[in-house]
């Protein structure tokens, strides 16, 4: 329907804008218009005219009184409407008052209000037509015919019958609503047209000066009331927004983790800005923009894989804001070349709002809002989100510092716990297993291996593993030849990360990883006293991304543990030297008794046999006296190697003292012990000692054995029993014959 937007000037039926003096003819008492020849003092000449000569007649007086009564009524109506409009700031109530009172006062069929929005005039309120009809009315454009003229002139328009004037545009209403008479007054605010108030009749109507004046006056009051209501609502909205921002700031300041801050941002933003999807990102070195929170509210946005949202600086709108630190208000995401479609999603009409979170002039994160449709956000939304982003940036950094402090406390606790456990052991393998467990838990990996670097042999010696493996289940050695990345870690002291899915990764390392079903490998050197002594290997079956902070923690733990491992190895070396006979390499007398005690306990617990063998070289004093002690030492070394060659890996040989040896035989009964003794005696018979520049020198030996629990239930008892059996056979002087007391078996070569 036409929306004349002018003030105070009616238009004749042909649509021409006229000055006030020529606007609308007054009506006579019967309602007909007076002729063009009406006398200025009221005299009218014509067939139906009533002549007024001299003093006013009774009829003229009645007409004047009627008009005065109508004006008074109209004035009262205007004052009543103005009072109602001034008493309310509720736009819905104001709209209802304006259209209802105008329809009642002008006695028209329907009334509409249109408000200017950008370059359009959509319907805002109506009376006299139903909602369905109102919804079907056309939206007028600012450039549509008479609308453009009214916007330019700011004057009202009137049509007695709009159907007769093409400029009225009544054809646009055909099939929706029928009308003929149309009177339109502009809603003006500070000389700017903000809308139009229109009164329509279904039958033609000649509008009077009073009609025009009334509608113009009502339009003036309506414009003031609606503007004040908009200002009031804006003030209330801003106050509410500030209240929400204050509450959001309080919640953000209470958040103690980065994830909690991200969650607070998406939830609090929803209270002040209507969005369909919200994402919060953190910037991570070297150039990653990583999502930490997500909220979807409609179908297309309900669920998105966070991994798909990761991007690099400069990629898409979020990456652009991360790189440049400037906000973006995007009315049509598909039309902006800075955008990028997320993999696995469809292109849809979408508007976006992307704001950086900056702390100390540095961008630390990004907030991204999306909404289906075009032009979903405005400058107010941008302003509010920018304020929230500033608060969020401070909260993020506070949460990061708090998290870092908590991480440092945990790291210190881990180091203290690990150091405490490591200090309780001087067994290198136990220390290595403890190290592997602590490092695996700290780094969140499936497995961890600790190895010692044997520089001279060019290989790694397996020491510990998590989960703990038995020694026999571990590869004892790992040859370093052909593994340049491992060598780089050991020689240069660097940290290396290998992803089995990375096409550029070292092929040799990747083959090993795939063989064992491992995706990620992290290698760190074990450094003690400034030198690499070994290697830490972290294994993960799934993809994992270790940041600099995590790797620094691992290096700190590895270096701390490296000292404990080196101390354990030094202790083990010293212990080996203390437990070994320097001449033969066999264990010594002290170690024999200590180990024998352990084996007795194991035999009792497992209900398994255990034997011990005592061996003495016959007439060894004669060898020393004849050939000298140096020759005698060579004989002892030869005898030790001869004995070692006949034993199993589980047997434990020892030099008991002088020319006497002992052998612990785990899981061996008396018969098997006798057979082991016979093997040794056979070796002595078959292989005489050959010295330098001397012929073969036959060496004989006597052996006594004892078996748990037949000949003793303690280490001391078993050793003493075997020793008695040994000297019994020496005294008896007969080969392979048991001693008379039957407390042990004796054999002599």
Order of alpha helices (4+ residues) and beta strands (2+ residues): alpha-alpha-beta-beta-alpha-beta-alpha-beta-beta-beta-alpha-alpha-beta-beta-alpha-beta-alpha-beta-beta-beta-alpha-alpha-beta-beta-beta-alpha-beta-alpha-beta-beta-alpha-alpha-beta-alpha-alpha-beta-beta-alpha-beta-beta-beta-alpha-beta
